[in-house]
């Protein structure tokens, strides 16, 4: 399962730098995860300071 970034995202960018496959990019006011690229490693979720990332 891929991870998703919820509305609590504050667009800090911590998750984007942590993704080993480049699946995270800036979307409309918050970061988004490309489910097709996500390898479900959870690195991004562990880095999010507001807990906005969860497994879908």
N, C-alpha and C positions, 0 to 999 in steps of 0.2 A: 504494500500500500504506500502511496505517496503521502508526503506531508503537505499541509496547507497552512497558509498564513491568514489569520483572522483579522477582524476589524480593529483589534487592539494594537495592531502594528503602528509604531511611531516613526517608521521610515529611517531608522538609525543606520541601517546598512551592515550591522554586525553579522547577520545571517548570510548575506551575499558573499562576503569574503571567506566564510567558513565552508561553503559548498564545494566539494571536490570535483563535481561534474558540471559546474556552471549552470545549474538549473534555476537559479534565483535571479530575478531582474526587477527593476522598478516598474510598477504598473501605474494605475491611476490613484496617486496619493499614498500608496503603500507598496511594499514588495510583494511579488507573486512567485510561486513555484511552478515550473513547467512539469506537470505530472508525467509526461513521456520521458523526461530526462532524469527525474528524481530516482535515486537508488535506495531510498528509505534508510539511509544510514543514521539519521537523527542528529548529525553534527550541527545543523542549523537550529534545531529546537533547544539544544543545550546552550547555545550562544545567545538566544533571545532574552534581553533584559526584562521584557514585560510578559513573557509567556504566551506570545501570540501565535506560536507555531505548534501544531498538533498533527498527529497521524490521522489521515482521512479514513 
